[in-house]
């Protein structure tokens, strides 16, 4: 009896079928699932690597130290907000792309709802649905582009403020005074540093965010194309 109990103790417990099925359904069904999200991650890992290299070489510290207006910090915070919003839209688009590729997309999703409506309408109705979906998708990603454009505007505001600071210390009546030349030159250099660094920060971060927006835009166009093609295909089979 004791040997039988010992043998029973070493027999592994078989996993429940429901647990195994849940694990398998959580795995990607295709190597192309979440490809858009992977491209987004690789792009920004490369950008962060370049940013880290610039910081290690001491190129980032002067940008923040020389800016007495705080415009560079505002630009950086705005960029992070835009990048976070872009990441959210990329994830949402990736999930919807996977839903289009699946055999039975959920009816509670945008893709499933569109396909259900397209199945019950004629050609003109499907065209109107496609136009409405295009407008909705464009509206969903438009804030990312607006934030990218605002970074350039913030950089230009910093440029104007820098020139104002530079010119505020210049007094033509004291140009002949040797003792007053030093403070005027110092103020001039400070203002020019603000103007140049804010312009640089706004331009570079705007380009970075705009590249992410173009990646997101290509994913949205691909999503729209696949949804419309699948709607037409299922209506043809019907």
ZIHU-V47988 format. One record per pair of residues at least 4 apart in sequence whose ideal C-beta (glycine too) atoms are under 6 Angstrom apart, sorted by the first residue. I is the first residue (numbers start at 1). GAP is how many residues later the second one is. If there is no record, write none. Layout:
I|GAP, I|GAP
This chain:
15|4, 15|5, 28|5, 33|65, 34|60, 36|54, 36|58, 36|183, 37|53, 37|54, 37|57, 40|50, 47|161, 54|5, 54|6, 55|5, 61|4, 62|4, 63|9, 63|134, 64|8, 66|127, 66|131, 67|5, 67|127, 67|130, 69|92, 69|125, 71|87, 71|127, 72|126, 72|129, 75|76, 75|79, 75|126, 75|127, 79|126, 79|130, 82|62, 82|65, 82|127, 85|59, 86|58, 86|126, 86|130, 89|52, 89|127, 90|126, 93|126, 93|127, 93|130, 96|15, 96|127, 97|126, 99|6, 99|10, 99|12, 100|11, 100|126, 100|127, 105|4, 105|6, 105|7, 106|6, 107|5, 111|116, 114|19, 114|113, 115|116, 117|12, 118|8, 118|11, 118|113, 121|4, 121|5, 130|98, 134|90, 137|83, 137|87, 141|75, 141|79, 144|69, 145|68, 148|58, 148|61, 148|62, 148|65, 151|51, 151|54, 151|55, 152|50, 152|54, 154|48, 155|43, 155|44, 155|47, 155|48, 158|40, 159|36, 159|40, 162|29, 162|32, 162|33, 163|32, 165|26, 165|29, 166|22, 166|25, 166|26, 169|15, 169|18, 170|14, 174|6, 193|4, 202|4, 206|4
